[in-house]
Amino acid sequence: MRTGVRLGIDVGKARIGVARSDPHGMLATPVETVARGPGDVARIVAIARELEAVEVVVGLPLALSGNETASTQDAKDFARDLFTAVGVPVRMVDERLSTVSAGRALQASGRNTKKQRPVIDQVAAVIILQHALDFERSGGLTPGTLLDPDEGQ
């Protein structure tokens, strides 16, 4: 298992959930929800630098069939912008049902999901990152796909 803090990112149209791992890559925890728009990449870069992140894991939204969705290219574009700004490896990992799982987890804990949308984004980022950490720990393989910054240019 590789060491170092990793960031998990759940890219949405209005908000971006951010999570982090511990330095040993065992546990993902929520960090914050960043408003989507001007300054969003800069804020995530600031978080990455503050935490001395060695890698960023961005959720790749896919349909249940595995096909790309309207949000897939948006997430790829955001990840590419983030890669250019942050200067550490960025991985894209399948995030199917992460937001649904986050909502269900909050409902199960008795929270009103409509009032907790920013929290859902953070929980979704935790789920994305934890899945990546567990995948690497269980099989020794790095999760997802390393972003190719030239793809789609």
N, C-alpha and C positions, 0 to 999 in steps of 0.2 A: 504494500500500500504506500502510495506516495504521501509525503508530508507537506504541510502548508495549508493555509486558509484558502478556501474556495468560496466564491460568491455564487449564489443561485439567483437567476433572474426569470421572473414571469412577466413577459411583455404583453400589455393590454392596450386597448385603444385610448383609454382615459388615464390609467395608472400602471405603474410598474412595481411589482412586488420584489423585494430584495431580501435574501437570506444569506447566512454565512455558515461555514463549518468551523469546527474547532481545528487547531493546527494539526491534529492527528487524523483528520478526515473521518471521524466517527459519528458526529452528531451535527445536524443542521438546525439552526435557530433563526427566528425572524429578526430582521434588522429595521427596515422601514418601508413605507410605501412612497414612491416618488411620483409626482404628477407628471403625466406625459406632456411633452411640449418643450419649449425653449428651456435649455439648461438641464434637461433630464440626463443626458449622457455625462455632462460635467459633474453632476451630483453623484452618479454611480462611480465615475472615475475617482472622485474624492473619497468615497467610501472604500473603494478598492485599495487606494494608496494608504488610507488611515489604518486599514486592517492588514496591510502588506499581503494582499491576496496574490496567490501564485497562478490562479486560473479562474475563469468565469464560465459558468455553465448556464446557458440560455435555453429555455424551453422552446421546443419546436412544435407548434400546433399542427397536428395532422388530423384528418378525419378518422373515424373508427376503422375505415377500410385501409388506412395507411396512405391515402392520397393527400395531396396538398389541399389546403383550404385558402380562403381569402386572407386569412391572417398569417399564413406560412411565409409569404414573401416579406410581409411587414416585419416579422420577427427576424428573418435573415438580414434584412436591411439594417435593422436596429443593431443586431449583433456585429455586423460589419463596421458600423459607425463606432460602436463600443471598442472593437478590436483596434481600430485605427487610433483611438484616443487613449486607451488604457495600456497598451504595450505588453500585455500578458496573453497567453493562449486563451482562446474562446472556443468552447465546445457547444455544439447544438445537440440536445437530447430530446427524445420523444416525450412530449408532455400530455399525451392523451389522458383526458379525464382528471387532470390535476386540480383544475378549478372546481369541478364537480365534487371531487373528494374533499377539497378544502371546505366547501359549503356544507357538506354532510357532516364533517367533523365539528364544525362550529354549531350546527343545529343539534348534534348529539350532546354538545356541552351546554345546550340551553340558550345559545346566543341567537339574536335576531339577525339573520344574514343580510337583510336589506339595510340595516343600520351599520353593518360591519363590513361593507364592501372593501375598504382599505385593508382590513385585517385579512379578508379572504385572499387578497393579492399576496400578502406576506406568507400566509399559510400555503398557498399554491407554490410559491418560490421555495419554501421549506420542503414540500413534497418532491418537487423537481430535483432539488439538490440532494435530499436524502436518498432518493432512488438511485442517483448517479453514484453516491458514496457506497451504498450497499452493493451495487453492481460491481464496482471496482474491488471492494473488499471480498466479495464472494468468489470472484473468478480471476482476480488479478489483472483484468483487462481494463483499459481506460474506457470510460463510457462515451456514448454518442460519437459524433463526428467532429473532428478538429476543423474549425472554420478555415476555408480557403478564401482569403480576402479578395482574391481576383475573380472568384466565381460570380457570374452574373454581371460582370462589368462590361 
